[in-house]
Amino acid sequence: MNKIKALFICSVFSGVAFAQDTEQEVPDTQIEPKEVVVEEVAIEPVKDSVTFKRIKLDGIAAVVGDYVILESDIEKTLIDLKSQGASTEDITRCSLLGKLMEDRLYAHQAVQDSILVSDDEVNATGDRQLQSLVQQIGSMDKVLKYYKKEDEASFREELFKINKLRMLSEKMQGSIVSEIEITPEEVRQFFNKIPKEERPVFGAEMEIAQIVKSPKPSEEEIQKVIDRLNEIKADVDDNDASFSVKAILYSQDPGSKSKGGFYSITKETGFDKTFKDVAFSLQEGEVSEPFETQFGYHIIFIEKIRGQELDLRHILIQPEISDDALLEAKTELDSIRAKINEGKFTFAEAALNFSDEKETKFDGGLLRNPTNFDSRFELTKMDPSLYNQVRDLKDNEVSYPIREDDPRGGPPKYKLLKVTNRYDEHVADFAKDYIKIQKLALTEKQFEAIKEWMDDHIEDTYISVNDSKKDCDFTNNWVKE
């Protein structure tokens, strides 16, 4: 069952991946159960009479509260997993049905508990997914053809139903575990009850620190960029020039240039705070004044306001960094490296006093793993570019200055790297691996809470399983005795 849960993280309920075999419409499980669909089909006449045989086209596999699961839902989910390259060798239709029933129980109880998801929020999610699909496949027509949809409206309707169910389910699960905490004593007990021969093995890891120098543009270059953005703004405001065309021609943002600078964002979108503050201060159809972020200088055009979501276009232009400024940053790091090697100060002291990166300088330059914010990086899961920069460094060795270009569109920078600690592959140790063990213990406690919640609400909720599925070996007690 754990394999099923892992696979479903990236399954149909992501709302992006859909089965290409979509001849059967997705049932509207947001409202009420559908009846079994049958069709009368004539067979050969016998003695001048016509006999009709009732053929089941799509049957109900199960009902959970107000939600129906059709046989076709199970088939579509299986097709989705296969289309994403997931191994389905050990996945049965019974286990898929059990997972679909879990999701609908969460969604059903969310509505009962008034844990609601607004239609605007669901539609905004669908809009982002469609934009992503169009970007990947090329056009809306190609997207509709790929997913065998007659028109955009029907595709949006299907997206809405899938996303509504998924978002209700996620909110309900989140509410179940949101207040669960774990004490150090519980962590210790969790670890001690694991037999020594069954304790997890953690892969080789390392801790990495860096000192960063970010070359600065001259005031003259900055003013050139601001003047250029003001010219573009004036042309759009006064001459009705196309902002989209201007973005394609002049923007230096690799993520949106080809789309005419287009982004759809909410206040929760992980964009630069200044960028979002400016965007949400504008009216529909308004172009901002030039403003600065960590990536350079921007202007924003608000194309459409939909509740708490904005459709916008922006143009990013970076002041040119002169070769002299780049050389100066590299030379400064060479000097810092020499003084560290001479013992005039430690790497951590140099990071605090000389690094331009605020996120790391106050912690000795220590990098944080973006997946869990721990200081350790498991070698087999490290970003390949970072691994290539540190793999040949010996203990206590400081790298030569490394130039790094920002893939998000920011200016280039130079950095020194050092491996501050190494951890060989080893069996879990309570003292050394406390954070990892704590996470495992918390996960188990959350799982137990969800299992208890599931048992209680299965008992209290109307659930019906088709006779043909009652012999399934479900993890949960869906077939009530």
C-alpha positions in Angstrom: 0.0 0.0 0.0 2.9 2.3 0.6 3.9 2.0 -3.1 0.3 3.0 -4.0 0.5 6.1 -1.8 3.9 7.1 -3.3 2.7 6.7 -6.8 -0.4 8.7 -6.2 1.6 11.8 -5.3 2.3 12.3 -9.0 -0.9 10.6 -10.2 -4.1 12.0 -11.8 -4.9 14.0 -8.7 -2.1 16.4 -9.6 -4.5 17.8 -12.1 -1.9 18.0 -14.8 -1.6 14.4 -16.0 -4.6 12.9 -17.5 -5.4 9.6 -19.2 -5.4 10.0 -23.0 -8.2 7.5 -23.2 -10.9 9.9 -22.1 -14.0 8.8 -24.0 -16.0 8.4 -20.8 -16.7 11.8 -19.2 -15.4 12.3 -15.6 -18.4 11.9 -13.2 -19.5 14.9 -11.3 -18.8 13.5 -7.9 -19.1 17.0 -6.4 -22.8 16.7 -6.3 -24.5 13.4 -6.1 -24.0 9.7 -7.2 -24.8 8.7 -10.7 -27.0 5.7 -11.5 -25.5 2.8 -13.3 -25.5 3.5 -17.0 -27.2 0.9 -19.1 -28.3 0.7 -22.7 -30.9 -1.5 -24.4 -29.5 -3.3 -27.4 -31.5 -5.3 -29.8 -30.4 -8.9 -30.6 -31.6 -11.3 -33.3 -35.4 -11.6 -33.6 -36.9 -14.9 -32.5 -40.3 -15.9 -34.0 -41.1 -12.5 -35.2 -40.4 -10.8 -31.9 -37.4 -8.7 -30.8 -35.6 -9.5 -27.5 -33.6 -6.8 -25.7 -30.5 -7.5 -23.6 -29.4 -5.0 -21.0 -25.6 -4.3 -21.3 -23.7 -2.5 -18.5 -21.5 0.2 -20.1 -20.1 1.7 -16.9 -20.9 0.5 -13.4 -20.5 1.9 -9.9 -17.5 0.4 -8.1 -18.2 2.1 -4.8 -20.0 5.0 -3.1 -18.3 7.0 -0.3 -20.6 9.7 1.3 -21.7 11.9 -1.6 -19.1 10.6 -4.0 -19.3 7.9 -6.6 -16.4 5.9 -8.0 -17.1 4.3 -11.4 -15.3 1.3 -12.9 -14.0 3.7 -15.5 -12.4 5.9 -12.8 -10.3 2.9 -11.8 -9.3 2.3 -15.4 -8.4 5.9 -16.0 -6.3 6.1 -12.9 -4.4 2.9 -14.0 -3.8 4.5 -17.5 -2.6 7.7 -15.9 0.0 5.9 -13.9 1.2 4.0 -16.9 1.3 7.2 -19.0 3.6 8.8 -16.4 6.0 5.8 -16.6 5.1 4.4 -13.2 5.5 0.7 -12.7 2.1 -0.9 -12.3 3.3 -4.4 -11.9 2.4 -4.7 -8.2 -0.7 -2.4 -8.4 -4.1 -4.1 -8.5 -7.5 -2.7 -9.3 -8.5 -3.4 -5.7 -5.6 -1.3 -4.3 -6.4 1.5 -6.7 -10.1 1.4 -5.7 -9.0 1.6 -2.0 -6.9 4.8 -2.7 -9.8 6.4 -4.6 -12.1 5.7 -1.7 -9.6 7.3 0.7 -9.5 10.5 -1.3 -13.3 10.7 -1.5 -13.7 10.1 2.2 -11.3 13.0 2.9 -13.2 15.2 0.5 -16.6 14.2 1.9 -15.6 14.9 5.5 -13.9 18.2 4.5 -17.3 19.4 3.3 -19.0 18.2 6.5 -16.4 20.0 8.6 -16.8 23.2 6.5 -13.2 22.9 5.2 -14.0 24.4 1.8 -12.2 25.3 -1.3 -13.4 28.3 -3.3 -14.3 28.0 -6.9 -11.9 30.9 -7.7 -9.1 29.0 -6.0 -9.9 25.8 -8.0 -10.2 27.7 -11.3 -6.9 29.6 -10.7 -5.2 26.2 -10.2 -6.7 24.9 -13.5 -5.6 28.1 -15.3 -2.0 27.6 -14.2 -2.1 24.0 -15.2 -3.5 24.9 -18.7 -0.8 27.5 -19.1 1.9 25.0 -18.2 0.4 22.5 -20.7 0.2 25.0 -23.5 3.8 26.0 -22.8 4.9 22.3 -22.9 2.9 21.2 -25.9 2.8 24.4 -28.0 -0.8 25.6 -28.2 -4.3 25.0 -26.8 -5.4 23.2 -29.9 -2.5 20.8 -29.5 -3.3 20.3 -25.8 -7.0 19.5 -26.6 -5.9 17.1 -29.4 -3.4 15.4 -27.1 -6.0 14.8 -24.4 -8.8 14.1 -26.9 -11.0 16.9 -25.7 -13.6 18.5 -28.0 -13.1 22.0 -26.7 -11.4 24.1 -24.0 -14.6 24.4 -21.9 -15.0 20.7 -21.5 -11.3 20.3 -20.6 -11.6 23.1 -18.0 -14.7 21.4 -16.5 -12.8 18.2 -16.1 -9.9 20.0 -14.6 -12.2 21.7 -12.1 -13.7 18.4 -10.9 -10.4 16.7 -10.5 -8.8 19.7 -8.7 -11.8 20.3 -6.4 -11.6 16.7 -5.2 -7.8 16.8 -4.8 -7.8 20.1 -3.0 -10.6 19.1 -0.6 -8.7 15.9 0.1 -5.4 17.6 0.8 -7.0 20.2 3.1 -8.7 17.5 5.1 -5.5 15.5 5.4 -3.6 18.6 6.4 -6.1 19.5 9.1 -5.7 16.0 10.6 -1.9 16.2 11.1 -1.5 20.0 11.4 -1.3 20.1 15.2 0.6 16.8 15.6 4.0 17.3 17.3 6.6 15.0 18.6 8.7 15.2 21.7 12.4 14.2 22.1 11.3 11.3 24.3 8.9 10.1 21.7 11.8 10.2 19.1 14.0 8.2 21.5 11.3 5.6 22.0 10.7 5.3 18.3 14.3 4.8 17.6 14.8 2.2 20.4 11.9 0.1 19.3 13.6 -0.5 15.9 15.6 -3.7 16.0 19.3 -3.0 15.3 19.3 -5.2 12.2 16.4 -3.2 10.8 17.6 0.4 11.4 17.8 2.5 8.3 21.0 3.1 6.5 21.7 6.7 5.5 23.8 7.4 2.4 27.1 9.4 2.2 26.5 13.1 2.9 28.5 16.3 3.1 28.1 19.8 4.5 29.1 22.7 2.2 29.9 26.3 2.9 30.4 29.2 0.5 31.6 32.8 0.3 29.9 34.8 -2.5 30.8 38.0 -4.2 28.2 39.6 -6.4 29.7 42.2 -8.9 27.8 45.4 -8.9 26.9 47.5 -12.0 27.9 51.1 -12.3 25.4 53.9 -11.6 25.7 54.9 -15.3 24.6 51.3 -16.4 21.7 51.3 -13.9 20.4 54.6 -15.3 20.6 53.3 -18.8 18.3 50.4 -17.9 15.8 52.7 -16.1 15.7 55.1 -19.0 15.1 52.1 -21.5 12.3 50.8 -19.3 10.7 54.2 -19.1 10.8 54.5 -22.9 9.0 51.1 -23.3 6.4 52.2 -20.7 5.8 55.5 -22.5 5.4 53.7 -25.9 2.8 51.3 -24.3 0.9 54.1 -22.5 1.0 56.8 -25.2 1.1 54.8 -28.4 -0.8 51.7 -27.5 2.3 49.6 -28.3 2.1 45.8 -27.5 3.6 45.1 -24.1 3.8 41.4 -25.1 5.9 42.2 -28.2 8.2 44.5 -26.2 8.8 41.7 -23.7 9.7 39.2 -26.5 12.1 41.8 -27.9 13.7 43.2 -24.8 13.1 41.1 -21.7 16.0 39.1 -20.2 13.8 36.8 -18.1 14.4 33.3 -19.6 11.2 32.0 -17.9 8.8 34.3 -19.6 10.5 36.1 -22.6 9.1 33.6 -25.1 5.6 34.0 -23.7 5.6 37.8 -23.9 6.6 38.2 -20.3 3.4 36.4 -19.1 2.9 35.0 -15.5 -0.2 34.2 -13.5 0.4 34.7 -9.8 -1.2 34.9 -6.4 0.2 36.4 -3.2 1.3 32.9 -2.3 3.3 32.4 -5.5 7.0 32.0 -4.7 8.1 35.2 -6.4 10.3 38.0 -5.1 8.4 40.0 -2.5 9.1 43.4 -4.1 7.8 42.0 -7.4 4.6 40.8 -5.8 4.1 44.0 -3.8 4.4 46.1 -7.0 2.1 43.8 -9.0 -0.7 43.8 -6.4 -0.6 47.6 -6.1 -1.5 48.1 -9.8 -4.9 48.3 -11.5 -5.9 46.3 -14.6 -4.3 47.7 -17.7 -1.7 49.7 -15.7 2.0 49.7 -16.3 4.3 50.1 -13.3 7.2 52.4 -12.9 10.7 50.7 -13.2 11.6 49.0 -10.0 14.5 46.8 -8.8 14.6 43.2 -7.5 17.5 40.8 -6.9 17.2 39.9 -10.6 17.5 43.4 -12.1 15.0 46.1 -13.1 11.4 45.5 -14.1 8.2 47.0 -15.4 4.9 45.1 -15.0 1.7 45.3 -17.0 -1.5 44.0 -15.4 -3.4 42.1 -18.0 -6.3 40.7 -15.9 -7.3 40.6 -12.3 -9.3 37.5 -11.2 -10.1 37.8 -7.5 -6.8 37.0 -5.7 -4.9 36.1 -8.9 -3.2 38.3 -11.4 -2.4 37.7 -15.1 0.6 40.0 -15.8 3.4 40.6 -18.2 6.7 41.9 -17.2 10.0 43.0 -18.8 13.3 42.4 -17.0 16.5 44.2 -18.0 19.7 43.7 -16.1 22.3 46.5 -16.0 25.5 45.2 -17.7 28.2 44.0 -15.4 31.5 45.2 -16.7 34.5 42.8 -17.2 36.4 45.0 -14.7 33.7 44.4 -12.1 33.8 40.7 -12.6 37.6 40.6 -12.4 37.5 42.7 -9.3 35.1 40.2 -7.6 37.3 37.2 -8.7 40.5 38.9 -7.5 38.9 39.7 -4.1 38.0 36.1 -3.6 41.5 35.0 -4.6 42.8 37.3 -1.8 40.3 35.9 0.7 41.2 32.4 -0.2 44.9 33.0 0.3 44.3 34.6 3.7 42.2 31.6 4.8 44.9 29.2 3.7 47.5 31.3 5.6 45.3 31.0 8.8 44.6 34.7 9.1 40.9 33.9 9.6 38.7 30.9 9.3 36.3 30.2 6.4 33.3 31.0 8.7 34.9 34.3 9.7 35.6 35.2 6.1 31.9 34.4 5.2 30.6 36.7 7.9 32.9 39.6 7.0 33.1 39.4 3.2 30.3 37.3 1.7 27.5 39.2 -0.2 25.0 36.4 0.4 22.8 37.4 3.4 21.1 33.9 3.5 24.4 32.1 4.4 27.0 34.6 5.7 25.7 34.7 9.3 25.9 30.9 9.5 29.5 30.5 8.5 28.5 30.4 4.8 26.7 27.0 5.4 24.4 26.0 2.6 21.0 24.5 3.4 19.4 21.6 1.6 16.3 23.0 -0.2 14.4 19.8 0.3 14.5 19.8 4.1 16.6 22.8 5.1 19.1 20.5 6.8 22.8 21.4 6.4 23.6 17.9 5.0 23.5 17.0 1.3 23.2 13.3 0.4 25.6 12.7 -2.5 23.2 10.6 -4.5 20.5 13.4 -4.4 22.6 16.5 -4.7 22.1 19.0 -7.6 24.6 17.7 -10.3 26.1 21.2 -10.8 26.8 21.6 -7.1 28.2 18.1 -6.8 30.6 18.7 -9.8 31.9 21.8 -8.1 32.8 20.1 -4.8 33.4 16.4 -5.6 37.2 16.8 -6.0 37.7 19.0 -2.9 39.7 17.5 -0.2 39.2 18.0 3.5 39.8 21.6 4.6 40.5 22.6 0.9 39.0 25.9 -0.3 38.1 26.0 -4.0 39.4 28.6 -6.4 36.8 31.3 -7.4 34.0 29.7 -9.3 31.8 31.8 -11.7 28.1 31.0 -11.4 25.5 32.3 -13.8 22.0 32.6 -12.4 19.5 30.3 -14.3 16.6 32.5 -13.1 18.0 35.5 -14.9 20.0 37.3 -12.2 23.5 38.7 -12.6 26.6 36.4 -12.5 28.5 36.0 -9.3 31.7 34.3 -8.0 32.0 32.0 -5.0 34.5 30.0 -2.9 33.3 26.6 -1.8 34.5 24.3 1.1 33.3 20.9 2.3 33.1 21.5 6.1 32.0 17.9 7.0 31.7 14.5 5.5 29.5 11.6 6.6 30.1 8.2 5.2 27.2 5.8 4.5 26.2 4.4 7.9 23.5 2.8 10.0 21.3 5.3 11.7 22.9 6.8 14.8 20.6 8.5 17.3 23.0 11.4 18.1 24.4 12.0 14.6 21.1 11.6 12.8 18.6 13.0 15.2 16.9 15.3 12.7 16.3 12.4 10.2 15.1 10.1 13.0 12.8 12.8 14.3 11.3 13.2 10.8 10.7 9.4 10.6 9.1 9.4 14.0 6.8 12.3 13.2 5.8 10.6 9.9 4.8 7.5 11.8 2.8 9.4 14.4 1.0 11.3 11.6 0.3 8.0 9.8 -1.2 6.5 13.0 -3.4 9.6 13.5 -4.6 9.4 9.9 -5.3 5.6 10.3 -7.3 6.3 13.5 -9.2 9.1 11.8 -9.9 6.8 8.8 -11.3 4.0 11.0 -13.6 6.4 12.9 -15.0 8.1 9.8 -15.4 4.9 7.8 -17.6 3.7 10.6 -19.7 6.9 10.6 -20.0 7.5 6.8 -22.3 5.9 4.3 -20.1 3.5 2.2 -21.2 1.0 -0.3 -18.9 -1.4 -2.2 -20.1 -3.3 -5.3 -20.5 -7.0 -4.7 -17.8 -7.7 -7.3 -15.3 -5.8 -5.2 -16.2 -7.1 -1.7 -13.5 -9.8 -1.9 -10.8 -7.2 -2.3 -8.1 -7.3 0.5 -8.5 -3.6 1.4 -6.1 -1.9 3.9 -9.1 -0.1 5.4 -12.4 -1.7 6.5 -14.4 -0.4 3.5 -16.6 -3.5 3.5 -18.5 -3.1 6.8 -19.6 -6.3 8.5 
